[in-house]
C-alpha cells in the first residue's frame, strides 16, 4: 500500500505531464490560430465596421478604423433599385442550379453504377467540367453560344430550323437559363462523386431480394435505392445551394451580370469596383453573409441529426 506522500508525488508528476501535453498542444495549434485570426476573423470584423461607415474608396487611406458609424448604408441598400430583384435572381439561380446539378449527378451515378468496359475512363471524363479552369470554360461557352459564329446557333439555324440565332447570353430570360445550365454542367461531377461513393457502400442484397420477389426497376429505385441516398442528397443539396448562392465568377465571366443575371455577389463587386462605394458594398456583403449564416446553421443542425440517427 502506497504512502500519502508517494501518492502526492505521483499526482504532481501526472499534473506536470498534463501541463507539458497541454503546452505542446497549444504550441502545435498556435500557427493555425494565428492564420485564422489574420486571414478570416480580422477581415470579417473590418468588413462589419466598413458596412456601418459612409466611406468611399478614394478616402479609404485617410479614414479611421471606426469613423462615423451609421446605418444609412443598409437603408440605401434595401431601398436601392434592383436589390430585391438581385436577391430573387440569386435565389432562383441557386435553387435551380442546385437542383439541376444534383439531379444530373444522380442520373450519372446510377448510369455508371454497374461495371462495364471503359467505366473508369468515362468516370474520369465526367470530372473534366469540375477541374477545368473557369476562365477557359466560360470562354469556350461564350464562343459556342455566340449568335454570329457560335456552333450552337449554326446547328440551330441550319439543322433544327430556328428562324434566327438566339442571343443566349444577352437576352432575358435566356441568359439566366444559360447561366443555370452552365452551373449544372460545371457542378454535377461533385454530386456524382458523392452519390457514387454512397451507392458503392449500399448493400446489394436488398435490391437482389426485391428483384427475386418480382419488383420492377422503378420500384427498386423508389423503395430501396432512393431512401438510402436521401441523407446524402439532402446534405449535398444544402452544400451546393450555399456555394451556388455565393457564386460570382461564373456569372460575371459569362454575362457580366447583365440581361437579368445580376446576383448579389456581382452587385457587391460593382458597388466596390465601379462605384467605389465601400460602405454600400460591405453592407450588401454583410446581408449576403447573414443569409449564408442561416443556411450554414441549418446544415449543422441537419448534420448533427444525421450523425445521431
C-alpha angles and dihedrals in degrees: 000000000000122000123243091250091054091049090049090050091050091048091051089050092052090048091052091049092050091049091051091049091048092048091049091049092050091049091051097049097038095087090053092047091050092049092049092049094048099039102033116016100041095048090049092050091047091050090052091052092048091051089063096049132081093231134156126202092243091058096045096103094050096042120098125239095255103020120165106334116216141157095221091105091063092046090050092046095050091044098042118109113257099021098105091040089053090050091051090047089051092052092047092047094047095043098046093039092051095047092047096047094046091045093050091045090053092051092048093048092051093045093052096039097100118067118253136156111288095014092133092055092048092049091050091049091055090061094061096090091053097048098037115105109263092226092056093044094050091047092053091047091048092053093045093050097043109129093218105046107358118129093227093061091041090057092041097052096035102040110013096045101242112172093223139353116283118232094222096179103035106044134075127275094357092071093056091048090049095053090047090052089048090052090050092049094047099043105037093087088065091056090042092058094048095047094043090055091049093048092052090053093049115101112250094204093081093055092045091051091049092051090049088054090054102260116159121235090255092053092047091052095044099045104029114017100038096049089054091051098045098088090050092045092050094051091042093050092050093049093047091048091053093049094044092047088057095043119127116152098062096055096038093051094045103042108356088235094296132127094042097311099108107132126182095262091054089047091053090051092050093049091049101042106024100036099025090222102147094173095055092042091051091047092054091045089052091052089050090049092052091054090048091047089057090051092048090051090053089049094052092047090050093046092050091050090049092051091050091049 
